[in-house]
Amino acid sequence: MSYTIEGRTGTWEIVVGLEVHAQVISHSKLFSGASASYGGEPNTHVSLVDAGFPGMLPVLNRECVAQAIRTGLGLRARINLESRFDRKNYFYADLPTGYQISQFTHPIVGEGTVEIELSDGTVRHIGITRLHLEQDAGKSIHDQDPTRSLIDLNRAGVALMEIVSEPDIRTPEEAGAYLRKLRQILRYLGTCDGNMEEGSMRADVNVSVRKAGEAFRTRCEIKNVNSIRYVMHAIETEAARQVEVWEDGGTVDQETRLFDPARNETRSLRSKEDAHDYRYFPDPDLLPLVVEQDWVDELEKALPELPDDKRARFQKEYGIPRYDAGVLVAEQAIADYYETVARGRDARLAANWVTGDLFAALNRTGRTIQDSPISAQALGGMLDLVSDGTINGKIAKEVFEDMLETGDSAADIVERKGLKQVTDTGAIDAAVADVLARNADKVEEYRGGKDRLFGFFVGQVMKAMAGKANPAIVNEALKKVL
Amino acid sequence: MSLDPATVRRIARLARIGIDESDLQSLQGELNGILGWVEQLNEVNVDGVAPMVGTGHAALRIRDDVVTDGDCREAVLSNAPDVVGPFYTVPKVVE
């Protein structure tokens, strides 16, 4: 789906690239043995290395390297067996050393690609430029004291992966789809929890605009946008601003901006003079990081099945449509749940129940799949009763609601409420005869050509039998008599 | 390579070092002296020689992902000139 801005001077398209900071899941920090866990009393998850005390030396955490490699493999990217750490120099109160250890010239992961799918079914590939490891900064608290900012270094030194995309994104929707897909991959891999609200995944958004066929124009970077919805809004807002600047005869300056969702505007953040003058140089405390191909292979072998592969397998193995398969692999826990229900059963029916009634019930009760009130085994047990003809589809809905409320098994509920499907043709024939006798006028109309009334008769018979009749037999019996 | 006074001023600013205008000229001379000394390295032909990152053959030290440090707030805050509760403080920095 294309997205353009109609200006006074013609049509503009947008060009977007994203830099995502994803916090690595690990026990300890990237270069120190302090805890990397969230929360904790202020300044307790801090070592003297993190606090930038003189003479302290960084020692690299092997697991953080493994997590970066796993993520690189998940992004189908090149793993660089040799990479380096550099110092990115800037002054800020929550950066005690005065530099962030990052990877500038030699990142651990090179080019890769992410496949996204849009609402109209279009599939696009967004290029990954690189992924590198770096340190997070601490936190400044500005609202506790009138004249001072308070500093908490618990986050300082926690490992981040910065994942940089190519400027391949052309619409706000694509940006949203890319972030959702990236988050899904990270969660599958277990390398980042992808929680944007808590800040463990943040996006910097690079936006420029151009007329069709032009080279790229100057871009602006919108820093630290913390939800997918805001990323999409920020792109729209910033692109509209730039079109106005160009059309008023001005030029867009390359600068860092901030998105204010309350006012739906972007504002210039730093004075241009010092922007991006980080004076990178190789960190003299750290030798190049060399990893063995054997280790990369070992990590690759242990990777979980990734979302794209899982979806393809679901389509093939369970014969369900691409869209349904996509919904079912959205989260690993949902996919696992579905597979437990579907295995050895009618897989399409299972997909309908999971994406339909179960999702609706979870929504209604505010639960997630992990604490679903109906286990996968229990739902499977109910589907067994449908498949072997014990209950029909309509009664199944009633049984499902009861399971939701009582937590009883489907078999117990059917027994307790006497919901077993009636397949006795004698009883059904009797009900059919009764319904036809009571609706002689409608029978005339039907025979006069009003075919639509057939559904009415089915409904009446089902009603007379409290919904428990086998619908196929009812249809059969009605056809015979009518 | 030679630095002009404006560049010297800018380097000082990026390093957050305040300098007097009167010191500018002597600093410019000193910095240019250092740069000139280092630039002698350019006289050596290193075509086809891989960049050297150290003199030893040591590999990067690497550790297991275990929490072995932290929980030393008093030590962390011990050098801070101004402490409020569990935080160290700086003059207010707000955009």
Interface residues (C-beta under 8 A of the other chain):
Chain A: S26 H27 S28 S32 G33 A34 S35 E41 P42 N43 T44 H45 V46 S47 L48 V49 A51 F53 V59 L60 N61 R62 E63 C64 V65 R84 N89 F91 Y92 A93 S140 I141 H142 Q144 D145 P146 T147 R148 S149 L150 I151 D152 L153 L258 L269 D274 D277 R279 P282 L286 L287 P288 L289 V290
Chain B: R13 L14 R16 V53 G54 A58 A59 L60 R61 I62 R63 D64 D65 V66 V67 T68 D69 G70 D71 C72 R73 A75 V76 L77 N79 D82 V84 G85 P86 F87 Y88 T89 V90 P91 K92 V93 V94 E95
